[in-house]
Amino acid sequence: MFLDELPEFDRKVLEVLREPLESGHIVISRARDRVSFPARFQLVAAMNPCPCGYLGEPSGRCRCTPEQIQRYRNKLSGPLLDRIDLHLTVARETTALNPTQQVGDDTAKASAQVAEARERQRKRQGCANAFLDLPGLRKHCQLAKADEGWLESACERLTLSLRAAHRLLKVARTLADLERVENIARHHLAEALQYRPAAVG
């Protein structure tokens, strides 16, 4: 499911997504009846960096005040953001008619890498890393003592919740799988941290 202009959705509507994002089910209660439906989906969302959309551009076109920017970002709750594993800032596309070709993996190669990593996960634990429960997390996302302490300090510094830390571990496990290595290393944790914003009120 793709939601464009995420902060423009009613906050109550967005908060309803928290349960299915966490559990993969949605529960509907009416009078004495309570029914659970499967609702596992992948959420992809986009938003501007500020109300006008120009924050961070070299042209200096943004005229939003810090208060306006914070009010805009506060439309999204911390618990909702906790459930979004990857947060990426994307620069505005160039308006050049013939842009320089970017160097990198093509789609077919990237797709093959992802398929291979998912197969590693299936063979190791019977599911994708995203679906690991707490016992599975402890078993398959073990860290060296030094890395465990480093991650705890980083989470404290960024005021990340326990849920965010668990999701961060799953991302780090996936990064290790993409590299075809058995153990999560410090650089996997550091990269996973880059995809998490600090806590939002």
FIMIMI-569887 format. One record per residue (C-alpha): residue in one letter; chain; residue number from 1; x, y, z. Coordinates in steps of 0.05 Angstrom, whole numbers, plus 32768, in hexadecimal, padded with zeros to 4 digits. Each point is the difference from the previous one (the first is absolute). Layout:
BEGIN
 code unit pos    u    v    w
    A    A NUM    X    Y    Z
...
This chain:
BEGIN
 code unit pos    u    v    w
    M    A   1 8000 8000 8000
    F    A   2 801C 8044 7FEC
    L    A   3 7FEB 803F 8024
    D    A   4 8018 8041 7FE1
    E    A   5 8003 8040 8029
    L    A   6 7FFC 7FD7 8040
    P    A   7 7FF5 8039 8032
    E    A   8 7FC3 8018 7FD9
    F    A   9 7FD9 7FC2 8014
    D    A  10 7FD4 8006 803D
    R    A  11 8029 7FEB 803D
    K    A  12 7FC9 7FD2 8019
    V    A  13 8001 7FDB 7FBE
    L    A  14 804B 7FF7 8003
    E    A  15 7FFE 7FE7 8047
    V    A  16 7FD1 7FC8 7FEB
    L    A  17 803A 7FE4 7FD6
    R    A  18 802A 7FF3 803E
    E    A  19 7FDF 7FBE 8012
    P    A  20 8004 7FDE 7FBC
    L    A  21 8047 801A 7FF5
    E    A  22 8014 7FDE 8042
    S    A  23 7FD7 7FC0 7FFF
    G    A  24 7FEC 7FF5 7FB8
    H    A  25 7FB7 7FFC 8016
    I    A  26 7FC7 8032 800A
    V    A  27 7FCA 7FF5 8033
    I    A  28 7FB9 801B 7FF7
    S    A  29 7FD4 8002 803D
    R    A  30 7FB5 800C 7FFC
    A    A  31 7FD2 7FF7 803C
    R    A  32 800D 7FB9 8017
    D    A  33 8026 7FE9 7FC2
    R    A  34 804B 8005 7FF5
    V    A  35 801E 7FE9 7FBF
    S    A  36 804A 7FFE 7FEB
    F    A  37 8014 8006 7FB7
    P    A  38 8045 7FF5 7FE1
    A    A  39 801D 8044 7FED
    R    A  40 804A 7FF7 7FF2
    F    A  41 8019 8035 7FCF
    Q    A  42 803C 8029 7FEF
    L    A  43 7FF9 804A 800E
    V    A  44 8025 8032 7FD5
    A    A  45 7FF5 8049 800F
    A    A  46 801B 8043 7FE8
    M    A  47 8000 8046 801E
    N    A  48 8020 8043 7FF5
    P    A  49 8036 8018 8030
    C    A  50 7FD5 803C 8013
    P    A  51 7FBD 8020 7FEF
    C    A  52 801A 8024 7FC2
    G    A  53 802C 7FC5 7FEA
    Y    A  54 8040 8027 7FF5
    L    A  55 8025 7FF5 8043
    G    A  56 804A 7FF1 7FF4
    E    A  57 8002 8018 7FB8
    P    A  58 803E 8029 7FEF
    S    A  59 7FD4 8035 7FE0
    G    A  60 7FE7 8014 8045
    R    A  61 7FB8 8001 7FE7
    C    A  62 7FE4 7FE5 8042
    R    A  63 7FE1 8035 802C
    C    A  64 7FE1 7FD1 8034
    T    A  65 800F 8011 8049
    P    A  66 801C 7FCB 802F
    E    A  67 7FBC 7FFF 8023
    Q    A  68 7FDB 7FF3 7FBE
    I    A  69 8030 7FC8 7FEE
    Q    A  70 7FF9 7FDF 8045
    R    A  71 7FB4 8007 7FFE
    Y    A  72 7FFF 7FDF 7FBB
    R    A  73 802C 7FC6 8016
    N    A  74 7FD9 7FF7 8041
    K    A  75 7FC3 7FEB 7FD7
    L    A  76 8022 7FBB 8001
    S    A  77 8003 7FDE 8043
    G    A  78 803E 7FDF 801C
    P    A  79 7FDD 7FBC 8006
    L    A  80 7FED 8002 7FB6
    L    A  81 8047 8013 7FEB
    D    A  82 801B 7FC8 802B
    R    A  83 7FDD 7FCF 7FD3
    I    A  84 8020 801A 7FC1
    D    A  85 8043 7FDD 7FF9
    L    A  86 8024 802B 7FCC
    H    A  87 7FFF 804C 7FFF
    L    A  88 8024 801E 7FC4
    T    A  89 800C 8048 7FEB
    V    A  90 7FFE 8007 7FB5
    A    A  91 801C 803D 7FDD
    R    A  92 7FD6 8024 7FCC
    E    A  93 800B 7FE6 7FB9
    T    A  94 8028 802A 7FD1
    T    A  95 7FDA 8025 7FC9
    A    A  96 8036 7FF1 7FCD
    L    A  97 7FE3 7FE3 7FBF
    N    A  98 803C 7FD1 7FF9
    P    A  99 8017 7FF0 8047
    T    A 100 8041 7FDA 800C
    Q    A 101 7FF4 7FB6 8005
    Q    A 102 8005 7FE8 8048
    V    A 103 8030 7FC6 800D
    G    A 104 7FE4 7FC7 8029
    D    A 105 7FDF 7FBC 8000
    D    A 106 7FC8 7FF7 7FCD
    T    A 107 7FBB 7FE9 8016
    A    A 108 800A 7FB8 7FEA
    K    A 109 8040 7FF8 8028
    A    A 110 7FE2 8021 803E
    S    A 111 7FC2 7FD3 7FFA
    A    A 112 802C 7FC2 7FFD
    Q    A 113 8026 8016 803F
    V    A 114 7FBF 800B 8025
    A    A 115 7FE4 7FBD 7FEB
    E    A 116 8040 7FDD 8017
    A    A 117 7FFF 8024 8043
    R    A 118 7FB7 7FED 800B
    E    A 119 8010 7FB7 7FF0
    R    A 120 8038 8002 8034
    Q    A 121 7FCE 8019 8033
    R    A 122 7FCD 7FCB 7FEE
    K    A 123 8032 7FC8 8007
    R    A 124 801C 801B 8042
    Q    A 125 7FBF 8012 8024
    G    A 126 7FC5 7FEF 7FD4
    C    A 127 7FEB 8049 7FF4
    A    A 128 8019 8043 7FEA
    N    A 129 8027 8029 8034
    A    A 130 7FC6 8032 8003
    F    A 131 7FD3 7FCA 801F
    L    A 132 8030 7FE8 8037
    D    A 133 7FDF 7FFD 8044
    L    A 134 8026 8010 8040
    P    A 135 801D 7FB9 800A
    G    A 136 8014 7FFF 7FB6
    L    A 137 8020 8045 8008
    R    A 138 802A 7FE8 803B
    K    A 139 8016 7FC2 7FDB
    H    A 140 800F 801B 7FBB
    C    A 141 8015 8048 800F
    Q    A 142 8034 7FF4 8035
    L    A 143 8037 8034 8007
    A    A 144 8046 8000 801C
    K    A 145 8001 801E 8046
    A    A 146 8025 803E 7FE9
    D    A 147 7FCF 800B 7FC8
    E    A 148 7FC5 7FF5 802E
    G    A 149 801A 8037 802F
    W    A 150 800E 802E 7FC5
    L    A 151 7FB9 7FF7 7FE6
    E    A 152 7FE0 800B 8044
    S    A 153 8027 8041 8007
    A    A 154 7FEC 8017 7FBB
    C    A 155 7FB6 7FF1 800E
    E    A 156 8004 8027 8041
    R    A 157 8021 803B 7FDD
    L    A 158 7FCB 8001 7FC9
    T    A 159 7FC8 7FF1 8032
    L    A 160 7FE8 7FC4 7FD7
    S    A 161 7FCA 7FD4 801D
    L    A 162 800A 7FB6 800D
    R    A 163 7FD2 7FF1 7FC4
    A    A 164 802C 802C 7FD4
    A    A 165 803F 7FDD 801A
    H    A 166 7FE2 7FBB 7FEF
    R    A 167 7FEE 8017 7FBA
    L    A 168 8045 801D 7FF8
    L    A 169 801D 7FBC 8011
    K    A 170 7FD6 7FE0 7FCA
    V    A 171 8019 8032 7FCD
    A    A 172 8048 7FF3 8016
    R    A 173 7FF3 7FB4 7FF9
    T    A 174 7FE7 800D 7FB9
    L    A 175 803D 8029 7FEE
    A    A 176 802C 7FC7 8018
    D    A 177 7FD7 7FCF 7FD6
    L    A 178 8009 802D 7FC3
    E    A 179 804B 7FFA 800B
    R    A 180 7FFA 7FB5 8009
    V    A 181 801F 8001 8046
    E    A 182 7FE8 7FD9 803D
    N    A 183 800B 8034 8037
    I    A 184 7FE7 8047 8007
    A    A 185 803C 802F 8002
    R    A 186 8008 8047 801A
    H    A 187 7FFB 801E 7FBA
    H    A 188 7FBD 7FDD 7FF6
    L    A 189 7FE6 8020 8040
    A    A 190 801C 8044 7FEC
    E    A 191 7FDE 7FFE 7FBC
    A    A 192 7FBE 7FE9 801F
    L    A 193 8004 803A 8030
    Q    A 194 8005 8031 7FC6
    Y    A 195 7FBB 7FEA 7FEA
    R    A 196 7FDF 8011 8043
    P    A 197 7FEC 8047 8014
    A    A 198 8006 8017 8048
    A    A 199 7FC1 7FFB 802A
    V    A 200 7FC6 802E 7FEB
    G    A 201 7FCC 8018 8031
